[in-house]
């Protein structure tokens, strides 16, 4: 009898420990999924660019109808576009290496790469040279470090970097590109670069203390791909397919996924940024020539 009472008490204690306080069930693990495309404003000439300096902050840049650089931001709500001025002849590229710091690049009227930055106020445009065919790309692996990439007049990849506030010379990296590049970094001394190849396929190269050989990732893209990373060994790549839908593949540290169709109707290459694990924001020009936005993140189930 005593043994039975002891066993009964143990069972009751175990059940009490398993029952949440006040009868509230435990919170389910967060679910993740894609949101819905939203029109966030104004007509633009081509693909927008996006950067983030921290959680819940997006800064978007685009070439306006007047060929000036335009800017809008999200900090929980969307602002309206404002003109930053300048006269650019391509989509911009943007990156942030710290809070309140954004660097923007675009092709100028002389086909050189031009640069402007925000650091508690806008700087002035500077000419960084090079002769490029289309929009440049930029990545950063740490404070005061910028790596710029562009397609040169011979379709090879051009590269220039800023370190300790000093710009390097341009270097040529072999390859035969059929679009401007995109670039992303997920850690010091690591940069991944993507572009469209001669057969519209996605090409990939990377720096990990040396440049590697280009690899063919397949797919069919209308223009420049877009890439973001939320942690080491994680890459998310987006392209506009031949059907004008958004397509996506990812690298998980060991292999590439297959392409998936995220639908939508876009009329430019996409742009993307990640400001936290399991958060990706993607933007593109829509069928009405306005800026459209979609995102991957936590959803209510």
C-alpha positions as CSV (number, residue, x, y, z in Angstrom):
1,X,0.0,0.0,0.0
2,X,2.8,2.5,0.9
3,X,4.6,1.7,-2.3
4,X,1.4,2.4,-4.3
5,X,0.9,5.8,-2.6
6,X,4.5,6.8,-3.3
7,X,4.1,5.9,-7.0
8,X,0.8,7.8,-7.2
9,X,2.4,10.9,-5.7
10,X,5.3,10.7,-8.2
11,X,2.8,10.5,-11.1
12,X,0.9,13.5,-9.7
13,X,4.0,15.6,-9.3
14,X,5.1,14.7,-12.8
15,X,1.8,15.8,-14.3
16,X,1.8,19.1,-12.4
17,X,5.3,19.9,-13.8
18,X,4.0,19.1,-17.3
19,X,0.9,21.4,-17.1
20,X,1.7,25.0,-18.0
21,X,1.0,27.7,-15.5
22,X,-2.6,29.1,-15.5
23,X,-3.6,26.4,-18.1
24,X,-1.9,28.3,-20.9
25,X,-0.5,25.9,-23.5
26,X,3.2,26.3,-24.5
27,X,3.9,28.6,-27.4
28,X,4.4,26.7,-30.7
29,X,7.7,26.9,-32.5
30,X,7.7,29.8,-34.9
31,X,6.7,29.1,-38.5
32,X,8.3,30.7,-41.4
33,X,7.0,31.5,-44.9
34,X,6.7,34.0,-47.7
35,X,4.6,37.1,-47.4
36,X,2.6,38.7,-50.2
37,X,3.9,41.1,-52.8
38,X,3.2,44.7,-51.9
39,X,3.4,47.9,-54.0
40,X,5.5,50.3,-51.9
41,X,5.8,53.2,-54.2
42,X,6.7,55.4,-57.1
43,X,7.9,54.6,-60.6
44,X,11.5,53.6,-61.2
45,X,13.7,53.1,-64.3
46,X,15.1,49.6,-63.4
47,X,16.0,47.3,-60.5
48,X,16.1,48.9,-57.1
49,X,18.8,48.3,-54.5
50,X,18.4,47.6,-50.8
51,X,20.6,47.8,-47.7
52,X,20.0,47.3,-44.0
53,X,22.0,48.6,-41.0
54,X,20.1,46.7,-38.3
55,X,16.9,44.8,-37.4
56,X,13.6,46.3,-38.8
57,X,15.5,48.8,-41.0
58,X,15.6,48.8,-44.8
59,X,17.0,51.5,-47.1
60,X,15.9,51.3,-50.7
61,X,17.6,53.2,-53.6
62,X,16.5,53.4,-57.3
63,X,17.1,55.4,-60.4
64,X,14.1,57.7,-60.8
65,X,12.5,58.8,-64.0
66,X,14.7,61.9,-63.9
67,X,17.9,59.7,-63.8
68,X,18.7,60.9,-60.2
69,X,19.2,58.6,-57.2
70,X,16.1,58.2,-55.2
71,X,15.8,56.9,-51.6
72,X,13.1,55.5,-49.3
73,X,13.2,53.6,-46.1
74,X,11.3,51.2,-43.8
75,X,11.6,51.4,-40.0
76,X,8.2,49.8,-39.2
77,X,6.4,52.0,-41.8
78,X,7.4,53.0,-45.3
79,X,8.6,56.5,-46.1
80,X,8.1,58.1,-49.4
81,X,10.9,58.4,-52.0
82,X,13.2,61.4,-51.8
83,X,15.7,62.6,-54.4
84,X,19.4,62.4,-53.5
85,X,20.3,64.0,-56.8
86,X,23.1,63.0,-59.2
87,X,22.8,61.7,-62.7
88,X,23.2,57.9,-63.0
89,X,22.9,55.6,-66.0
90,X,22.2,52.3,-64.2
91,X,20.5,50.7,-61.2
92,X,22.4,51.6,-58.0
93,X,24.0,49.1,-55.6
94,X,24.0,49.7,-51.8
95,X,25.5,48.2,-48.7
96,X,25.8,49.0,-45.0
97,X,28.8,48.1,-42.7
98,X,27.4,49.8,-39.6
99,X,24.6,51.8,-38.1
100,X,23.9,55.0,-39.9
101,X,26.4,54.1,-42.7
102,X,25.3,53.3,-46.2
103,X,27.4,53.3,-49.4
104,X,25.8,53.6,-52.8
105,X,27.4,53.0,-56.2
106,X,26.1,53.4,-59.8
107,X,27.4,53.9,-63.3
108,X,27.7,57.6,-64.2
109,X,27.4,59.4,-67.6
110,X,31.0,58.7,-68.4
111,X,30.5,54.9,-67.8
112,X,32.7,55.0,-64.7
113,X,31.6,53.8,-61.2
114,X,30.4,56.7,-59.0
115,X,30.0,56.6,-55.2
116,X,28.1,58.5,-52.6
117,X,27.5,57.6,-48.9
118,X,25.4,58.4,-45.9
119,X,26.9,58.9,-42.5
120,X,24.6,61.1,-40.5
121,X,24.4,63.2,-43.7
122,X,25.0,62.7,-47.4
123,X,28.5,63.0,-48.8
124,X,29.3,64.2,-52.3
125,X,29.5,62.0,-55.4
126,X,33.0,60.7,-56.3
127,X,34.3,59.1,-59.5
128,X,36.1,55.8,-58.9
129,X,37.0,55.1,-62.5
130,X,36.7,51.9,-64.3
131,X,34.7,51.5,-67.5
132,X,31.7,49.4,-67.0
133,X,28.8,48.1,-69.1
134,X,26.0,48.1,-66.5
135,X,25.2,48.4,-62.8
136,X,28.0,47.6,-60.3
137,X,27.7,45.5,-57.2
138,X,29.0,45.9,-53.7
139,X,29.6,43.9,-50.6
140,X,31.2,44.4,-47.2
141,X,32.6,41.9,-44.7
142,X,33.3,44.4,-41.9
143,X,33.7,48.1,-40.8
144,X,35.5,50.3,-43.4
145,X,35.7,47.4,-45.9
146,X,34.0,47.6,-49.3
147,X,34.4,45.4,-52.4
148,X,33.0,46.7,-55.7
149,X,32.4,44.5,-58.7
150,X,31.3,45.3,-62.3
151,X,31.3,43.9,-65.8
152,X,34.0,45.5,-67.8
153,X,33.8,46.4,-71.5
154,X,35.4,43.0,-72.4
155,X,32.7,41.1,-70.3
156,X,35.2,40.1,-67.6
157,X,34.6,40.8,-63.9
158,X,36.3,43.9,-62.5
159,X,37.0,44.3,-58.8
160,X,38.1,47.3,-56.6
161,X,38.2,47.5,-52.8
162,X,38.4,50.0,-49.9
163,X,40.5,49.1,-46.9
164,X,41.7,51.5,-44.2
165,X,40.1,54.3,-46.1
166,X,42.3,53.7,-49.2
167,X,40.9,52.5,-52.6
168,X,42.8,49.8,-54.5
169,X,43.3,49.8,-58.2
170,X,40.9,47.9,-60.4
171,X,41.8,44.3,-61.0
172,X,40.4,42.0,-63.8
173,X,39.0,38.6,-62.9
174,X,38.6,36.2,-65.9
175,X,35.2,35.2,-67.0
176,X,32.6,35.9,-69.7
177,X,29.6,37.6,-68.1
178,X,26.3,38.4,-69.8
179,X,25.0,40.8,-67.1
180,X,26.3,42.9,-64.3
181,X,27.3,41.0,-61.1
182,X,25.9,40.8,-57.6
183,X,28.0,40.2,-54.5
184,X,27.5,39.2,-50.9
185,X,29.8,38.4,-47.9
186,X,29.0,36.1,-45.0
187,X,32.3,36.6,-43.1
188,X,35.8,38.0,-43.2
189,X,37.7,37.1,-46.4
190,X,34.7,35.5,-47.9
191,X,32.8,37.0,-50.9
192,X,30.4,35.3,-53.3
193,X,29.8,36.8,-56.7
194,X,27.0,35.8,-59.2
195,X,26.2,36.9,-62.7
196,X,24.3,35.7,-65.8
197,X,26.4,33.6,-68.2
198,X,26.4,33.4,-72.0
199,X,23.5,30.9,-72.0
200,X,21.4,32.9,-69.5
201,X,22.5,30.5,-66.7
202,X,23.6,31.6,-63.3
203,X,27.4,31.7,-62.8
204,X,29.1,31.7,-59.4
205,X,32.6,32.6,-58.2
206,X,33.9,33.2,-54.7
207,X,36.9,34.6,-52.8
208,X,38.2,32.7,-49.7
209,X,41.8,34.2,-49.8
210,X,41.9,33.3,-53.5
211,X,39.5,33.5,-56.4
212,X,38.1,30.2,-57.6
213,X,36.9,29.0,-61.0
214,X,33.4,30.0,-62.1
215,X,30.7,27.3,-61.6
216,X,27.5,26.9,-63.5
217,X,24.4,26.8,-61.2
218,X,22.0,26.4,-64.1
219,X,18.6,28.1,-64.2
220,X,17.6,30.7,-66.7
221,X,17.7,34.3,-65.8
222,X,16.6,37.4,-67.7
223,X,19.1,39.7,-66.0
224,X,21.4,40.1,-62.9
225,X,20.7,37.7,-60.0
226,X,20.5,38.9,-56.4
227,X,22.1,37.3,-53.3
228,X,21.8,37.7,-49.5
229,X,23.1,35.8,-46.5
230,X,21.8,35.6,-42.9
231,X,24.8,33.5,-41.5
232,X,28.0,31.7,-42.3
233,X,27.6,29.1,-45.1
234,X,24.1,30.3,-45.9
235,X,23.3,32.0,-49.3
236,X,19.9,32.8,-50.8
237,X,19.9,33.6,-54.5
238,X,17.0,35.1,-56.5
239,X,16.5,35.6,-60.3
240,X,13.9,36.9,-62.6
241,X,13.0,33.8,-64.7
242,X,12.1,33.8,-68.4
243,X,8.5,33.8,-67.2
244,X,9.0,37.1,-65.3
245,X,8.4,35.3,-62.0
246,X,10.8,35.4,-59.0
247,X,12.9,32.2,-58.7
248,X,14.9,31.1,-55.6
249,X,17.7,28.7,-54.7
250,X,19.8,28.5,-51.6
251,X,23.1,27.1,-50.3
252,X,23.0,25.5,-46.8
253,X,26.8,24.9,-46.4
254,X,26.9,21.6,-48.2
255,X,24.8,21.7,-51.4
256,X,22.6,23.9,-53.6
257,X,18.9,23.4,-53.5
258,X,16.8,23.2,-56.7
259,X,15.1,26.3,-58.1
260,X,11.7,27.1,-56.8
261,X,9.1,29.5,-58.3
262,X,8.0,32.3,-55.9
263,X,5.6,33.7,-58.6
264,X,4.9,37.4,-58.8
265,X,5.3,39.5,-62.0
266,X,8.5,41.5,-62.0
267,X,10.0,43.6,-64.8
268,X,13.6,43.9,-63.5
269,X,16.2,41.8,-61.7
270,X,15.5,41.4,-58.0
271,X,17.5,42.8,-55.1
272,X,17.7,41.3,-51.6
273,X,19.0,41.8,-48.1
274,X,18.8,39.9,-44.8
275,X,18.8,41.7,-41.4
276,X,18.3,38.6,-39.2
277,X,18.3,34.9,-39.3
278,X,15.3,33.6,-41.2
279,X,14.5,37.1,-42.5
280,X,15.0,38.0,-46.2
281,X,13.6,41.0,-48.0
282,X,13.3,41.0,-51.8
283,X,12.4,43.9,-54.0
284,X,12.0,44.4,-57.8
285,X,10.2,46.7,-60.3
286,X,6.7,45.5,-61.0
287,X,4.5,45.5,-64.1
288,X,3.4,49.0,-63.3
289,X,7.1,50.2,-63.1
290,X,6.7,50.8,-59.3
291,X,8.7,49.3,-56.5
292,X,7.4,46.0,-55.2
293,X,8.4,44.1,-52.0
294,X,8.1,40.6,-50.6
295,X,9.7,38.9,-47.6
296,X,10.5,35.6,-45.9
297,X,10.0,35.6,-42.1
298,X,7.9,34.5,-39.2
299,X,4.2,34.0,-40.0
300,X,1.1,33.4,-37.9
301,X,-0.2,29.9,-38.3
